[in-house]
Each structure stands twice: as structure tokens, then as C-alpha cells.
Amino acid sequence: MNGQSTAKRWPRSSPVTCGANPQERKTPFYQFSHTYQMKCRTEYLRRENLKAARPEVANFKRCRKLVDQWADAALKLFRLKTRLGLHSDES
């Protein structure tokens, strides 16, 4: 299954952020991780955009699920036709 999700993450301490204000390091960030064209991608979201992005993420998941179901049905049909000898020898 493809891993599409919106997640709340907390920044890790790093040499770059160690000198930063401790309150700034405690602010979470949001990310949308997904697979597109066989590549994993992560989109970072601002808190003010999160509310608008959630329906789009839900729509993305629904679309991905429907495409997966369609591909599964097409493969089952192909196998059934092959088993019954219904494929023509067209090239």
C-alpha cells in the first residue's frame, strides 16, 4: 500500500538548532508524505495551511485507493480471460 499521510513532527536537536531559542525548537511542523511516479516525496506544510490541506489529502487517499482497486480488477480480468483462452493473438 502507498504511504500517504499527514503527520505532525517535532524538530530534532541538531548543531544548527542547539543555539536557537528553546521555544522555537518546540514548535511542531507538519508534513505530507506520499509516493508519486515510484519516488517517495515529502511536502512540508505550514500550520495555517493544514486545515485546507486535510480534505485534499483525504481526496488523494481516496483516489489512490480507487486506482489500486481498478488495477486489481483489471489484473483479475486478464488472468480470467487467459485461463479461459479468450485473448486474441493481436499484436
C-alpha positions in Angstrom: 0.0 0.0 0.0 1.2 3.5 -0.7 2.1 5.6 2.3 0.1 8.8 2.0 -0.3 10.6 5.3 -0.2 13.9 7.1 1.9 13.9 10.2 2.8 16.2 13.0 6.5 16.1 13.6 8.8 17.7 16.2 12.2 19.0 15.2 15.2 17.2 16.5 18.1 18.9 18.2 20.9 19.4 15.9 24.1 21.5 15.9 22.2 24.1 13.8 19.3 24.4 16.2 21.1 23.9 19.5 21.9 27.6 19.8 18.4 28.6 18.8 15.7 29.8 21.2 14.3 26.7 23.0 10.7 27.9 22.3 11.4 28.0 18.6 12.7 24.4 18.7 9.5 23.2 20.4 7.2 24.3 17.5 6.0 21.3 15.6 5.9 21.2 11.8 3.6 19.2 9.5 4.4 17.1 6.5 2.6 15.2 3.8 4.5 12.1 2.7 3.5 10.2 -0.4 4.7 8.2 -3.4 4.5 9.6 -6.9 6.0 8.1 -10.0 7.8 5.5 -7.9 9.5 8.2 -5.8 8.9 9.0 -2.2 8.2 12.6 -1.6 7.6 14.8 1.4 5.8 18.1 1.3 6.1 20.4 4.3 3.0 22.3 5.4 2.6 25.4 7.5 0.1 25.2 10.4 -2.1 27.8 8.7 -2.4 25.6 5.6 -3.1 22.4 7.4 -6.9 22.9 7.6 -7.1 23.4 3.9 -4.7 20.6 3.1 -6.6 17.9 5.0 -9.5 17.5 2.6 -7.0 17.4 -0.3 -5.0 14.6 1.4 -8.3 12.7 2.1 -9.2 13.1 -1.6 -5.7 11.9 -2.6 -6.0 8.8 -0.4 -9.5 8.0 -1.8 -8.3 8.4 -5.4 -5.2 6.2 -4.8 -7.4 3.5 -3.2 -9.8 3.6 -6.2 -6.9 3.4 -8.7 -5.5 0.4 -6.8 -8.9 -1.3 -6.8 -9.2 -0.7 -10.6 -5.8 -2.1 -11.3 -6.5 -5.2 -9.1 -9.8 -5.8 -11.0 -8.0 -5.4 -14.4 -5.4 -7.9 -13.4 -8.1 -10.4 -12.2 -9.9 -10.0 -15.5 -6.8 -10.5 -17.5 -6.0 -13.7 -15.6 -9.5 -15.0 -16.0 -9.5 -14.3 -19.8 -6.1 -16.0 -20.0 -7.4 -19.1 -18.2 -10.5 -19.3 -20.4 -8.5 -18.7 -23.6 -10.4 -15.6 -24.5 -7.4 -13.5 -25.6 -6.9 -12.9 -29.3 -3.4 -13.1 -30.8 -3.5 -9.4 -31.9 -0.2 -7.5 -31.7 
